[in-house]
Amino acid sequence: MTNAIELNDVNFEKEVKKSSVPVLVDFFATWCGPCRKQLPVVDDLAREFAGKVRIGKINVDQNRKTAAEYTINSIPALLVFKEGRVIEKLAGLHTQEQLASVLKKYL
């Protein structure tokens, strides 16, 4: 069971762009080894920041429209949104501590 929100092309606007709190979005694919390592970290962050930051994940293979909109060329890619805008982009694998430090800047 995951704590992160399952995002897709349909709910992205509502769950991310219209969120009243910052949102971290993990763009991933099931075949991507580093992405599989990043997913448990993202899930732990969702638990750690519950009520303060929304944490979501979106499969780029199943949601090409959203991946293209944000020019996701390599994965894992982590984007932080605030007030509907991308305020930070991170590429590659990150630790929970690194991501928590990023998120705390936007609280």
PATOR-417340 format. One record per residue: residue number from 1; residue in three letters; y, z, x of N, C-alpha, C, O, CB in turn. Coordinates in nm, 2 decimals, always signed. Glycine has a CB too. Layout:
<pts>
NUM ALA Y Z X Y Z X Y Z X Y Z X Y Z X
...
</pts>
This chain:
<pts>
1 MET -0.12 +0.00 +0.08 +0.00 +0.00 +0.00 +0.12 +0.00 +0.09 +0.13 +0.07 +0.19 +0.00 +0.12 -0.10
2 THR +0.22 -0.08 +0.05 +0.34 -0.09 +0.13 +0.46 -0.03 +0.06 +0.47 -0.02 -0.06 +0.37 -0.24 +0.16
3 ASN +0.55 +0.02 +0.15 +0.68 +0.08 +0.09 +0.79 -0.02 +0.09 +0.89 -0.01 +0.02 +0.72 +0.20 +0.18
4 ALA +0.77 -0.13 +0.17 +0.87 -0.24 +0.17 +0.87 -0.32 +0.05 +0.76 -0.34 -0.01 +0.85 -0.32 +0.30
5 ILE +0.98 -0.37 +0.00 +0.99 -0.46 -0.11 +0.93 -0.60 -0.08 +0.97 -0.65 +0.03 +1.14 -0.47 -0.16
6 GLU +0.85 -0.65 -0.16 +0.80 -0.79 -0.14 +0.90 -0.88 -0.19 +0.93 -0.89 -0.32 +0.66 -0.81 -0.22
7 LEU +0.96 -0.96 -0.10 +1.07 -1.05 -0.14 +1.01 -1.19 -0.15 +0.91 -1.23 -0.09 +1.18 -1.05 -0.04
8 ASN +1.08 -1.28 -0.23 +1.05 -1.42 -0.25 +1.17 -1.50 -0.28 +1.28 -1.44 -0.30 +0.94 -1.44 -0.35
9 ASP +1.16 -1.63 -0.29 +1.27 -1.71 -0.32 +1.34 -1.68 -0.46 +1.46 -1.70 -0.48 +1.23 -1.86 -0.33
10 VAL +1.26 -1.62 -0.55 +1.31 -1.59 -0.68 +1.39 -1.46 -0.69 +1.50 -1.45 -0.75 +1.19 -1.58 -0.78
11 ASN +1.34 -1.35 -0.62 +1.40 -1.22 -0.63 +1.50 -1.19 -0.52 +1.56 -1.08 -0.52 +1.30 -1.12 -0.64
12 PHE +1.51 -1.28 -0.42 +1.59 -1.25 -0.31 +1.74 -1.22 -0.34 +1.80 -1.13 -0.29 +1.59 -1.37 -0.21
13 GLU +1.80 -1.30 -0.43 +1.94 -1.28 -0.47 +1.96 -1.14 -0.53 +2.05 -1.07 -0.49 +1.98 -1.38 -0.58
14 LYS +1.87 -1.10 -0.62 +1.88 -0.97 -0.69 +1.86 -0.85 -0.59 +1.93 -0.76 -0.59 +1.79 -0.96 -0.81
15 GLU +1.75 -0.86 -0.52 +1.70 -0.75 -0.43 +1.78 -0.74 -0.30 +1.79 -0.63 -0.25 +1.56 -0.77 -0.40
16 VAL +1.84 -0.85 -0.25 +1.91 -0.84 -0.12 +2.06 -0.86 -0.14 +2.14 -0.78 -0.10 +1.85 -0.95 -0.03
17 LYS +2.09 -0.98 -0.19 +2.23 -1.02 -0.19 +2.32 -0.93 -0.29 +2.44 -0.91 -0.26 +2.25 -1.16 -0.24
18 LYS +2.26 -0.87 -0.39 +2.33 -0.79 -0.49 +2.30 -0.64 -0.47 +2.34 -0.56 -0.55 +2.29 -0.83 -0.63
19 SER +2.24 -0.61 -0.36 +2.21 -0.47 -0.33 +2.34 -0.39 -0.30 +2.43 -0.44 -0.23 +2.11 -0.45 -0.22
20 SER +2.34 -0.26 -0.35 +2.46 -0.18 -0.33 +2.44 -0.10 -0.19 +2.54 -0.04 -0.15 +2.48 -0.08 -0.44
21 VAL +2.33 -0.11 -0.13 +2.30 -0.05 +0.00 +2.26 -0.15 +0.10 +2.22 -0.26 +0.06 +2.20 +0.07 -0.01
22 PRO +2.27 -0.13 +0.23 +2.23 -0.22 +0.33 +2.08 -0.26 +0.31 +2.00 -0.18 +0.26 +2.25 -0.17 +0.47
23 VAL +2.04 -0.38 +0.35 +1.90 -0.43 +0.34 +1.86 -0.49 +0.47 +1.93 -0.57 +0.53 +1.89 -0.53 +0.22
24 LEU +1.74 -0.44 +0.51 +1.68 -0.50 +0.63 +1.57 -0.59 +0.58 +1.48 -0.55 +0.50 +1.62 -0.40 +0.73
25 VAL +1.57 -0.72 +0.61 +1.47 -0.82 +0.57 +1.39 -0.87 +0.69 +1.44 -0.92 +0.79 +1.54 -0.94 +0.49
26 ASP +1.26 -0.85 +0.68 +1.16 -0.90 +0.78 +1.11 -1.03 +0.74 +1.03 -1.04 +0.64 +1.05 -0.80 +0.81
27 PHE +1.14 -1.14 +0.81 +1.09 -1.27 +0.78 +0.97 -1.29 +0.87 +0.97 -1.27 +0.99 +1.20 -1.39 +0.81
28 PHE +0.85 -1.31 +0.80 +0.72 -1.31 +0.87 +0.63 -1.42 +0.82 +0.66 -1.49 +0.72 +0.66 -1.17 +0.86
29 ALA +0.52 -1.44 +0.89 +0.41 -1.52 +0.84 +0.28 -1.45 +0.88 +0.27 -1.37 +0.97 +0.41 -1.66 +0.91
30 THR +0.18 -1.47 +0.79 +0.05 -1.40 +0.81 -0.02 -1.44 +0.94 -0.10 -1.36 +0.99 -0.04 -1.42 +0.69
31 TRP +0.00 -1.56 +0.98 -0.07 -1.61 +1.10 -0.01 -1.56 +1.23 -0.06 -1.59 +1.34 -0.08 -1.76 +1.10
32 CYS +0.11 -1.50 +1.23 +0.19 -1.46 +1.34 +0.15 -1.33 +1.39 +0.17 -1.23 +1.32 +0.34 -1.47 +1.31
33 GLY +0.10 -1.32 +1.52 +0.05 -1.19 +1.57 +0.16 -1.09 +1.59 +0.14 -0.98 +1.54 -0.01 -1.22 +1.71
34 PRO +0.28 -1.12 +1.65 +0.38 -1.03 +1.65 +0.43 -0.98 +1.52 +0.47 -0.87 +1.50 +0.50 -1.09 +1.73
35 CYS +0.43 -1.07 +1.42 +0.47 -1.03 +1.28 +0.37 -0.93 +1.23 +0.42 -0.83 +1.16 +0.47 -1.16 +1.19
36 ARG +0.24 -0.94 +1.25 +0.15 -0.84 +1.20 +0.17 -0.71 +1.27 +0.15 -0.60 +1.20 +0.00 -0.89 +1.23
37 LYS +0.22 -0.71 +1.39 +0.25 -0.58 +1.46 +0.38 -0.52 +1.40 +0.39 -0.40 +1.40 +0.26 -0.60 +1.61
38 GLN +0.47 -0.61 +1.36 +0.60 -0.56 +1.31 +0.59 -0.50 +1.17 +0.66 -0.41 +1.14 +0.70 -0.67 +1.31
39 LEU +0.50 -0.55 +1.09 +0.49 -0.51 +0.95 +0.47 -0.36 +0.93 +0.53 -0.30 +0.84 +0.37 -0.58 +0.88
40 PRO +0.38 -0.29 +1.01 +0.37 -0.14 +0.99 +0.50 -0.07 +1.02 +0.53 +0.04 +0.96 +0.25 -0.09 +1.07
41 VAL +0.57 -0.12 +1.12 +0.70 -0.06 +1.16 +0.80 -0.07 +1.05 +0.87 +0.02 +1.01 +0.75 -0.13 +1.29
42 VAL +0.80 -0.19 +0.99 +0.89 -0.21 +0.87 +0.85 -0.12 +0.76 +0.94 -0.07 +0.69 +0.88 -0.36 +0.83
43 ASP +0.72 -0.10 +0.73 +0.68 -0.02 +0.63 +0.72 +0.13 +0.65 +0.76 +0.20 +0.56 +0.53 -0.03 +0.61
44 ASP +0.71 +0.17 +0.78 +0.75 +0.31 +0.81 +0.90 +0.33 +0.80 +0.94 +0.43 +0.75 +0.71 +0.34 +0.96
45 LEU +0.97 +0.23 +0.83 +1.12 +0.23 +0.81 +1.16 +0.25 +0.66 +1.25 +0.32 +0.63 +1.19 +0.11 +0.87
46 ALA +1.08 +0.18 +0.58 +1.11 +0.18 +0.43 +1.09 +0.33 +0.39 +1.16 +0.37 +0.30 +1.01 +0.09 +0.36
47 ARG +0.99 +0.40 +0.44 +0.97 +0.54 +0.40 +1.08 +0.62 +0.46 +1.13 +0.71 +0.39 +0.83 +0.58 +0.46
48 GLU +1.12 +0.60 +0.59 +1.22 +0.68 +0.66 +1.36 +0.67 +0.60 +1.43 +0.77 +0.59 +1.22 +0.64 +0.81
49 PHE +1.39 +0.55 +0.55 +1.53 +0.52 +0.50 +1.53 +0.51 +0.35 +1.63 +0.46 +0.29 +1.58 +0.40 +0.56
50 ALA +1.43 +0.56 +0.28 +1.42 +0.55 +0.13 +1.55 +0.61 +0.07 +1.59 +0.72 +0.11 +1.30 +0.62 +0.08
51 GLY +1.61 +0.53 -0.02 +1.73 +0.58 -0.09 +1.86 +0.55 -0.01 +1.97 +0.56 -0.07 +1.72 +0.72 -0.11
52 LYS +1.85 +0.51 +0.12 +1.97 +0.48 +0.20 +1.98 +0.34 +0.23 +2.09 +0.28 +0.24 +1.97 +0.57 +0.32
53 VAL +1.87 +0.28 +0.27 +1.86 +0.13 +0.30 +1.74 +0.08 +0.23 +1.63 +0.14 +0.22 +1.85 +0.12 +0.46
54 ARG +1.75 -0.05 +0.18 +1.64 -0.12 +0.13 +1.57 -0.19 +0.24 +1.64 -0.25 +0.33 +1.68 -0.21 +0.01
55 ILE +1.44 -0.19 +0.24 +1.37 -0.26 +0.34 +1.27 -0.36 +0.27 +1.20 -0.33 +0.18 +1.28 -0.17 +0.43
56 GLY +1.28 -0.49 +0.31 +1.20 -0.59 +0.24 +1.14 -0.68 +0.34 +1.18 -0.69 +0.46 +1.28 -0.67 +0.14
57 LYS +1.03 -0.75 +0.30 +0.97 -0.85 +0.38 +0.95 -0.98 +0.30 +0.92 -0.97 +0.18 +0.83 -0.80 +0.44
58 ILE +0.96 -1.09 +0.37 +0.94 -1.22 +0.30 +0.86 -1.31 +0.39 +0.89 -1.33 +0.51 +1.08 -1.28 +0.27
59 ASN +0.76 -1.37 +0.33 +0.67 -1.46 +0.40 +0.74 -1.60 +0.40 +0.77 -1.66 +0.30 +0.53 -1.47 +0.32
60 VAL +0.76 -1.65 +0.52 +0.84 -1.77 +0.54 +0.76 -1.90 +0.50 +0.81 -2.00 +0.46 +0.88 -1.79 +0.68
61 ASP +0.62 -1.89 +0.50 +0.54 -2.00 +0.46 +0.54 -2.02 +0.31 +0.54 -2.13 +0.26 +0.40 -1.98 +0.51
62 GLN +0.55 -1.91 +0.24 +0.55 -1.91 +0.09 +0.69 -1.92 +0.03 +0.71 -1.95 -0.09 +0.48 -1.79 +0.04
63 ASN +0.79 -1.90 +0.11 +0.93 -1.89 +0.06 +1.02 -1.97 +0.16 +1.12 -1.92 +0.22 +0.98 -1.75 +0.05
64 ARG +1.00 -2.10 +0.16 +1.07 -2.19 +0.26 +1.22 -2.20 +0.23 +1.30 -2.22 +0.32 +1.00 -2.33 +0.26
65 LYS +1.25 -2.20 +0.10 +1.39 -2.21 +0.06 +1.48 -2.10 +0.13 +1.58 -2.13 +0.18 +1.41 -2.21 -0.09
66 THR +1.43 -1.98 +0.11 +1.51 -1.87 +0.17 +1.51 -1.87 +0.32 +1.61 -1.85 +0.39 +1.46 -1.73 +0.12
67 ALA +1.39 -1.90 +0.38 +1.38 -1.92 +0.53 +1.48 -2.02 +0.58 +1.54 -2.01 +0.68 +1.24 -1.95 +0.57
68 ALA +1.49 -2.14 +0.51 +1.58 -2.24 +0.55 +1.72 -2.20 +0.53 +1.81 -2.24 +0.61 +1.55 -2.37 +0.47
69 GLU +1.75 -2.13 +0.42 +1.89 -2.09 +0.40 +1.95 -2.00 +0.51 +2.07 -2.01 +0.54 +1.90 -2.01 +0.27
70 TYR +1.86 -1.93 +0.58 +1.90 -1.84 +0.68 +1.86 -1.89 +0.82 +1.86 -1.82 +0.92 +1.85 -1.70 +0.66
71 THR +1.82 -2.02 +0.83 +1.78 -2.09 +0.95 +1.69 -2.01 +1.03 +1.71 -1.98 +1.15 +1.91 -2.12 +1.03
72 ILE +1.58 -1.97 +0.97 +1.48 -1.89 +1.04 +1.39 -1.99 +1.12 +1.31 -2.06 +1.06 +1.39 -1.80 +0.94
73 ASN +1.41 -1.99 +1.25 +1.34 -2.09 +1.34 +1.22 -2.02 +1.42 +1.13 -2.09 +1.46 +1.43 -2.15 +1.44
74 SER +1.23 -1.89 +1.43 +1.12 -1.82 +1.50 +1.10 -1.68 +1.43 +1.20 -1.63 +1.37 +1.16 -1.79 +1.65
75 ILE +0.98 -1.64 +1.44 +0.95 -1.51 +1.37 +0.87 -1.42 +1.46 +0.81 -1.47 +1.56 +0.86 -1.54 +1.24
76 PRO +0.87 -1.29 +1.44 +0.95 -1.22 +1.34 +1.10 -1.23 +1.36 +1.15 -1.23 +1.47 +0.90 -1.08 +1.33
77 ALA +1.17 -1.24 +1.25 +1.31 -1.24 +1.25 +1.35 -1.13 +1.15 +1.30 -1.12 +1.04 +1.38 -1.38 +1.21
78 LEU +1.44 -1.04 +1.19 +1.49 -0.93 +1.11 +1.64 -0.95 +1.09 +1.72 -0.95 +1.18 +1.45 -0.80 +1.17
79 LEU +1.68 -0.96 +0.96 +1.82 -0.97 +0.93 +1.87 -0.85 +0.85 +1.80 -0.80 +0.76 +1.85 -1.10 +0.85
80 VAL +1.98 -0.80 +0.88 +2.04 -0.69 +0.81 +2.15 -0.74 +0.72 +2.24 -0.81 +0.77 +2.10 -0.58 +0.91
81 PHE +2.15 -0.71 +0.60 +2.25 -0.76 +0.50 +2.33 -0.64 +0.45 +2.27 -0.53 +0.43 +2.18 -0.83 +0.38
82 LYS +2.46 -0.66 +0.43 +2.54 -0.56 +0.37 +2.64 -0.64 +0.28 +2.70 -0.73 +0.32 +2.62 -0.47 +0.47
83 GLU +2.65 -0.59 +0.15 +2.74 -0.66 +0.06 +2.71 -0.81 +0.05 +2.80 -0.89 +0.03 +2.88 -0.64 +0.09
84 GLY +2.58 -0.84 +0.06 +2.54 -0.98 +0.04 +2.55 -1.07 +0.16 +2.51 -1.19 +0.15 +2.61 -1.04 -0.07
85 ARG +2.60 -1.02 +0.27 +2.62 -1.10 +0.39 +2.53 -1.05 +0.50 +2.50 -0.93 +0.51 +2.77 -1.10 +0.43
86 VAL +2.49 -1.14 +0.59 +2.41 -1.11 +0.71 +2.51 -1.04 +0.81 +2.61 -1.10 +0.84 +2.34 -1.23 +0.77
87 ILE +2.48 -0.92 +0.85 +2.57 -0.85 +0.94 +2.50 -0.84 +1.08 +2.57 -0.80 +1.18 +2.61 -0.72 +0.89
88 GLU +2.37 -0.86 +1.09 +2.31 -0.85 +1.22 +2.18 -0.93 +1.21 +2.11 -0.92 +1.11 +2.28 -0.70 +1.26
89 LYS +2.14 -1.00 +1.32 +2.02 -1.07 +1.33 +1.94 -1.02 +1.45 +2.00 -1.01 +1.56 +2.05 -1.23 +1.34
90 LEU +1.81 -1.00 +1.43 +1.73 -0.96 +1.54 +1.61 -1.05 +1.55 +1.55 -1.08 +1.44 +1.69 -0.81 +1.53
91 ALA +1.57 -1.09 +1.67 +1.45 -1.18 +1.68 +1.35 -1.11 +1.76 +1.38 -1.03 +1.85 +1.49 -1.31 +1.75
92 GLY +1.22 -1.13 +1.73 +1.11 -1.08 +1.81 +1.07 -0.94 +1.76 +1.12 -0.89 +1.66 +1.15 -1.07 +1.95
93 LEU +0.98 -0.88 +1.83 +0.92 -0.75 +1.79 +1.01 -0.64 +1.84 +1.06 -0.64 +1.95 +0.78 -0.74 +1.86
94 HIS +1.03 -0.54 +1.75 +1.11 -0.43 +1.77 +1.04 -0.30 +1.74 +0.95 -0.30 +1.65 +1.25 -0.43 +1.70
95 THR +1.07 -0.19 +1.81 +1.01 -0.06 +1.78 +1.08 +0.00 +1.66 +1.19 -0.04 +1.62 +1.02 +0.03 +1.90
96 GLN +1.02 +0.10 +1.60 +1.08 +0.17 +1.49 +1.21 +0.24 +1.53 +1.31 +0.24 +1.46 +0.98 +0.28 +1.43
97 GLU +1.21 +0.29 +1.65 +1.33 +0.36 +1.70 +1.45 +0.26 +1.72 +1.56 +0.29 +1.68 +1.30 +0.43 +1.84
98 GLN +1.42 +0.14 +1.77 +1.52 +0.04 +1.79 +1.58 +0.00 +1.65 +1.70 -0.01 +1.64 +1.47 -0.09 +1.86
99 LEU +1.49 -0.03 +1.56 +1.54 -0.07 +1.42 +1.62 +0.04 +1.35 +1.71 +0.02 +1.28 +1.42 -0.12 +1.34
100 ALA +1.57 +0.16 +1.37 +1.64 +0.28 +1.30 +1.78 +0.29 +1.36 +1.87 +0.32 +1.29 +1.56 +0.41 +1.32
101 SER +1.79 +0.27 +1.49 +1.92 +0.28 +1.55 +2.02 +0.17 +1.50 +2.14 +0.20 +1.47 +1.91 +0.26 +1.70
102 VAL +1.97 +0.05 +1.48 +2.05 -0.05 +1.42 +2.09 -0.02 +1.27 +2.21 -0.03 +1.24 +1.97 -0.19 +1.41
103 LEU +2.00 +0.03 +1.19 +2.03 +0.06 +1.06 +2.13 +0.18 +1.04 +2.21 +0.17 +0.95 +1.90 +0.10 +0.98
104 LYS +2.12 +0.27 +1.13 +2.21 +0.39 +1.12 +2.36 +0.35 +1.14 +2.45 +0.42 +1.09 +2.17 +0.49 +1.23
105 LYS +2.38 +0.24 +1.21 +2.52 +0.19 +1.23 +2.58 +0.15 +1.10 +2.70 +0.15 +1.09 +2.52 +0.07 +1.33
106 TYR +2.50 +0.11 +1.00 +2.55 +0.05 +0.88 +2.55 +0.15 +0.76 +2.57 +0.11 +0.64 +2.48 -0.07 +0.84
107 LEU +2.51 +0.27 +0.78 +2.51 +0.37 +0.67 +2.65 +0.43 +0.65 +2.66 +0.51 +0.56 +2.41 +0.49 +0.71
</pts>
